Amino acid sequence: MNAQPRVLIVEDETELARMVRLNLQRQGYVVDQVTTGESALSTLTTWHPDVMVLDLGLPDIDGLEVIGKVRAQGATTRIIVLSARGQHHDKIDALDAGADDYLTKPFNMGELLARLRVAFRHLGPLLNAGVGVFGALTVDFSSCEVRVAGQVTKLTRTEWALLRTLVAAGNRVLSREQLLRSVWGPLCLDEEHYLHVYIASLRKKIEPDPRTPRYIITVPGIGYRFSGDPSHEGR
C-alpha cells in the first residue's frame, strides 16, 4: 500500500473532477485525475492508486469495461463508482464487475468522503507504514518491491496483489472467498485453483522453505493469513 493514500479520479466532466480533487486534497489525499478509461488503466500500472473514483460514462470505453480490466490485472485498488446511472441494474452490474461501492450523481461530498474513509479502512492497517519488515522479508508498499534477505524478488502483478492483500490484513485470517474477491474480482469466486496456484508460487519466492511456510499460513477449512512473526511455522 502506498505511504500516502492515493486516489485516482476518472471523470470526463472537468469541473466536477476538479471539485472532487480539491475536496480530497484538503482531506490529505494525494490525487490524480484522468478523463478516459484508457488513461485510467495506464495510470493504474504506473502510479498504483489505492482507490479509484470512477464514472461509468467515459468518452472512450465504458466504465464497466474499465472495472473488468482492473480486476483482470489482479489490482487490489478499491473502486468507488460515481455515476449518473441510478437504476438498480446499473449498480448490480457494476458491483458484479468488481466495483466496491456505488454512489449516484448528484451526490453529497460528505458521503463520498465517508465512503472513501471506509475504503481505506478496508485496505488495512499499513496505510501509513510505507515499508513492512518481517525478519528477512521486506515489503515496500510505495515502490511495490519485495526483498528477501536483502535481494529484490520479482513478483508478477497477481502475486504482488495477493501478497499485498494478505499483509494489509494485519495477521487477520482471510477466507478463500475474500482473497478471490479482492485479487481476482467477484466473478472468480468459484476459481479456487487460482488461489492455490498463486499461493504456492508466492511461497516459493518468499519463504525460506515453502514446505514449512513462515509467512503465508494456511488456516484449514477457512483460508490464509500473513504472519509477521518469522519464527512462526505452519502449513
Stockholm file with secondary structure:
# STOCKHOLM 1.0

chainA/1-235         MNAQPRVLIVEDETELARMVRLNLQRQGYVVDQVTTGESALSTLTTWHPDVMVLDLGLPDIDGLEVIGKVRAQGATTRIIVLSARGQHHDKIDALDAGADDYLTKPFNMGELLARLRVAFRHLGPLLNAGVGVFGALTVDFSSCEVRVAGQVTKLTRTEWALLRTLVAAGNRVLSREQLLRSVWGPLCLDEEHYLHVYIASLRKKIEPDPRTPRYIITVPGIGYRFSGDPSHEGR
#=GR chainA/1-235 SS CCSSCEEEEECSCHHHHHHHHHHHHHTTCEEEEESSHHHHHHHHHHHCCSEEEECSCCSSSCHHHHHHHHHHTTCCCEEEEEESCCSHHHHHHHHHHTCSEEEESSCCHHHHHHHHHHHHHHTCTTTTTCEEEETTEEEETTTTEEEETTEEECCCHHHHHHHHHHHHTTTCCEEHHHHHHHHTCGGGTTCHHHHHHHHHHHHHHHCSSTTSCSSEEEETTTEEEECSCTTCCCC
#=GC SS_cons         CCSSCEEEEECSCHHHHHHHHHHHHHTTCEEEEESSHHHHHHHHHHHCCSEEEECSCCSSSCHHHHHHHHHHTTCCCEEEEEESCCSHHHHHHHHHHTCSEEEESSCCHHHHHHHHHHHHHHTCTTTTTCEEEETTEEEETTTTEEEETTEEECCCHHHHHHHHHHHHTTTCCEEHHHHHHHHTCGGGTTCHHHHHHHHHHHHHHHCSSTTSCSSEEEETTTEEEECSCTTCCCC
//
